[in-house]
Amino acid sequence: MFSPAFCPNPSCVYHSLPTLENPHRTVPFVRIGFYHTLVVGNVPRYRCKACGKTFGVRTFQLDYYAKRSLPYQSLHQAFYSGQNLSSIARLLHCSPASIQNRLDRLSRNAILLHQLCLRTHQIQEDLTADGYERFDRNQFFPNNINLTVGKDSQFIYGISHATLRRKGTMRPEQKAKRKTLESQWKPPRGTLSASFAFLLQDLSSFWNPSFDSPLTLYTDEHPVYPIALRKVPFLKHALSQKHLSHTRISSKLPRTVQNPLFPSNYMDRELTKDIAAYHRESVCFVRNVNNGLSRLLCYLLYHNYQKPYRIHWGALHFPSHAQVAGIPSTRFKKKLERVYDERFFLTQNPLTPLWEALWFRRYKTPLKMNEEYLPKYTYKGYTQASIK
Ligand SMILES: [Zn+2]
């Protein structure tokens, strides 16, 4: 018998999740028949007696509004094993757009699971930050995918993105083409330091300089990092109080395990190896920035919470990167078990601005003039201050 733990209506008093004080709360709902779908046949319909709204079982499922059921776990595994969208689509006999749609859905669950862990976490290790240069749409729009990574755990803490201006030597016709493209769309000035500052601002959700242990941030010698640090008031203050230190490492040092930038170098290698769009000379490059970031979030879900920290052949159980970072498995185990089935609700898990930008698809795609599409049900009732 279906029994929801909460009412899906964000303005209902029964919308919040059961608490420790009230774990066995009964939601007052009644069965009122069913509605028919072509996907799964008849779906029972219910009404919440507290708010009067009706809902079906599918309201709580990751496949809410989907017109076809696809196996999320197989699709996810194929994705993080290096298959591109077309290849997965051929495997599952559907269109590449359907695969992107399912990865978008999964990425939203990944954001909420990750936020749930970070919100209650105090960082227990130093951090490395780096930007990985790839491109979106075409090679005239290089980007930086910026990640903060745990120095001991290789746990990915945060993600941000910046589109850059194409640099380097170009032939005259390439210069002319860049000029034409830039007359249509050009990245704003200072976007890289703004993107890093945005990423580093999120540290405040899991590191408090006044109470937690001092932190060291390792980066390469790119001049953008000191600029970005100065843009974040609490980090600027922490630097002056010596709670935070910034160590810059030459990128020319051998990329070994002993190199303090090993976690960032390791992530660069893993992303290049595992994600089709980041393979060298790939023809599966990202066409839409937000779609690319959705896929990266699906990779974060796998890397942080599913993949063993180190794989030794023959051994059965190894902790995930999250556990090595000090996040107990009890905090995410239940959500992880349901990540391919249930729809996690944004209105029960407020996001920090870094994750809101990803959820609301706020990153701009070069040359794209139309607004990004985001289904209304994904944010209906969300009232965080930074919502547009
Ligand atoms: Zn209700």
Residues whose N, C-alpha, C, O or C-beta is under 5 A from the ligand:
A	BS01	ZN	C7 N9 C12 Y14 C48 A50 C51
